[in-house]
Amino acid sequence: MKHSEKIKVTNQIADAIQRGSDSMGYISEAGTFKFTLPSPQVAGTMTQQRTYALSRAIEIMSRHERFLVD
C-alpha cells in the first residue's frame, strides 16, 4: 500500500469513527477487509474528537497493515 493510500484509508476510518459507524469495509488488491470501529468521542472540542478518531484509526491500520500490503 502506497503511503498516500494509507493516509487516505486512515482518514476514511477516522471519518467513519466520528460518524459513529460500527464497522467499515475496505477492498484492496490483497483482499476485502472489514474493521470493527470504536465508539466516537462525544465530549471535548471538535479538534479533540478528531484527534481521538485519528489515533484510533492509526491503531486499526497498524494492526491490519501486514494484510494490506500490495
N, C-alpha and C positions, 0 to 999 in steps of 0.2 A: 504494500500500500504506500503510495506516494505521500510525502509529508502534507501537501496541500489537501489531499483527500482525507487524511487523518484529521486535520483541523476541521474540515467541513463536517465529517461524521460526528466528531466530538461536539461541535456546535449544535448539530441536529439533535443529538441525545440530550444536551443541556436544555434546548428548547422544549423537547418532549417532557422533561422533568418539570420545568416551570409550568407547563400546561396542565400537569397533574396526570399525565398518561401512566397507565400501569405497566405497559411494555412498549417495545419498539422493535421493528424488524429491519434488517439490513441485508441487501443482496450484493455479493461481490463475486469476483471470479473464483474465489476459494469456496463459495457456497452461500447458503442462506442462514442468517443468524437472527435469533430473537433474544433481546435483552429484557430482563425484568428491571424496572426502574424504581428508585426510591420515591417516597412522598416528597413533594416540594416543600421548601421552607416557606412558611406563611408569615412569619414575624420578621421584622427588620426592614431596612430600606431596600429599594429595588436593586441597588448595587450589591448588597449583602446576599439577597436572594439569587442573583445571577452568579455571584462568586460561589455560592453553595452548589448550584446546579452544575457549574463548570467543573468544580472539584470532584463531584460525584461522577460526572461524565468521563473525566480523565481516569478515574479509578476503574470504571467499566471498560474503557478502551484498553488500559494496560492489562487487565485480566484476560481480555479476549484477543489481544494483539497477535499472539502467535498463530491464531486461527485466521486472521485477516490478511496474512502475508500473500502477496501475489505469487 
